[in-house]
Amino acid sequence: MQTLNKKTALITGAGSGIGRELAIQLANQNCKLILTDINNNALQETAALLPNTDDHLLALVDVASLEQWEQLKAKTLTQYTHIDILINNAGVALCQPFTDMSLENLDWVMDVNFKGVVFGCKVFLPLLEQSPDAHIVNVSSVFGMIGVPTQSAYNASKFAVRGLTEALHQELHETPINVSCVYPGGIKTNIVKNARYFEGPEGITNQQDASSEFAKVAMTSPEKAARTILKGILKNKKRILIGPDARAIDWIQRLLPNSYDKLLRLGLKGKQQKQQLKTT
């Protein structure tokens, strides 16, 4: 893909964060957009920020529902013969130790984060095949590179996205469809605020504290993250790392595959000690 100008792009999770910024930046390049979210108010807020609002298709979609994906495809075909870009961005988070985690919550995370990506690729692949230079972008996470305490469900979903995307990249290698997997580090979004939160790392006692802590350590704005993804599309990059923390984690897990967990424990211990000092 040599240019984004006048492409047709589908973005899930477009109501906020990276999805919203992707919509804004693609709209500014004269793209026609199919924007989905599970929150109608958030989706309408995104639409209000776009030029030529009437050129874009908006749809409430639960990405965990194959039926709703099929309905979106049918709705898309009423306006477009194909799409050029599919960005599977929608995601949810769960913070809870594995021993306490319910299977219902595990299913919720896997259904949205993994099956949502599977369904998007499966349902819209025929429309991507009609494009002379298409691109699939699946958003994983740095937690798709390393395992983290209280994040077993989220880790599992994001590792699964990584595996699916790398396999697709190879299967579609001889076609006009390129495939990228995105690994965001800490992005200033509402993912922690909107997570199902039961128990955080040591030293963080509640969801409000977790959101505040995340806001402090998140290094990258959604605007910059979206810009990095779009540059990655134009460079046909297989892996798109977002933020200095993502690049650092990538190197750490490569260099210390058997001992990176020791660094994590030291970091968590340091945070716990800081919390204890604040309360004394």
URHUPE-V999394 format. One record per backbone hydrogen bond with DSSP energy under -1.0 kcal/mol. NH is the residue of the N-H (numbers start at 0). CO is the residue of the C=O. If there is no record, write none. Layout:
# URHUPE-V999394
((NH | CO) (NH | CO))
This chain:
# URHUPE-V999394
((5 | 28) (6 | 3) (8 | 31) (9 | 84) (10 | 33) (11 | 86) (13 | 35) (19 | 15) (20 | 16) (21 | 17) (22 | 18) (23 | 19) (24 | 20) (25 | 21) (26 | 22) (27 | 23) (28 | 25) (29 | 26) (30 | 25) (31 | 6) (33 | 8) (34 | 56) (35 | 10) (36 | 58) (42 | 38) (43 | 39) (44 | 40) (45 | 41) (46 | 42) (47 | 43) (48 | 45) (49 | 46) (54 | 51) (55 | 52) (56 | 32) (58 | 34) (60 | 36) (64 | 61) (68 | 64) (69 | 65) (70 | 66) (71 | 67) (72 | 68) (73 | 69) (74 | 70) (75 | 71) (76 | 72) (78 | 75) (79 | 75) (83 | 7) (84 | 7) (85 | 134) (86 | 9) (87 | 136) (88 | 86) (94 | 195) (95 | 149) (100 | 96) (105 | 101) (106 | 102) (107 | 103) (108 | 104) (109 | 105) (110 | 106) (111 | 107) (112 | 108) (113 | 109) (114 | 109) (117 | 113) (118 | 114) (119 | 115) (120 | 116) (121 | 117) (122 | 118) (123 | 119) (124 | 120) (127 | 123) (128 | 124) (130 | 127) (134 | 83) (135 | 177) (136 | 85) (137 | 179) (138 | 87) (139 | 181) (141 | 183) (143 | 140) (144 | 141) (145 | 141) (150 | 147) (154 | 150) (155 | 151) (156 | 152) (157 | 153) (158 | 154) (159 | 155) (160 | 156) (161 | 157) (162 | 158) (163 | 159) (164 | 160) (165 | 161) (166 | 162) (167 | 163) (168 | 164) (169 | 165) (170 | 166) (171 | 167) (172 | 169) (174 | 171) (177 | 133) (179 | 135) (180 | 237) (181 | 137) (182 | 239) (184 | 241) (187 | 219) (188 | 186) (193 | 189) (194 | 191) (195 | 92) (197 | 94) (198 | 94) (203 | 200) (209 | 205) (210 | 206) (211 | 207) (212 | 208) (213 | 209) (214 | 210) (215 | 211) (216 | 212) (217 | 213) (219 | 185) (224 | 220) (225 | 221) (226 | 222) (227 | 223) (228 | 224) (229 | 225) (230 | 226) (231 | 227) (232 | 228) (233 | 229) (234 | 230) (235 | 232) (236 | 231) (239 | 180) (241 | 182) (246 | 242) (247 | 243) (248 | 244) (249 | 245) (250 | 246) (251 | 247) (252 | 248) (253 | 249) (254 | 250) (255 | 251) (258 | 255) (259 | 255) (261 | 258) (263 | 259) (264 | 260) (265 | 261) (266 | 262) (267 | 263) (268 | 264) (269 | 265) (270 | 266) (271 | 267) (272 | 268) (273 | 269) (274 | 270) (275 | 271) (276 | 272) (277 | 273) (278 | 274))
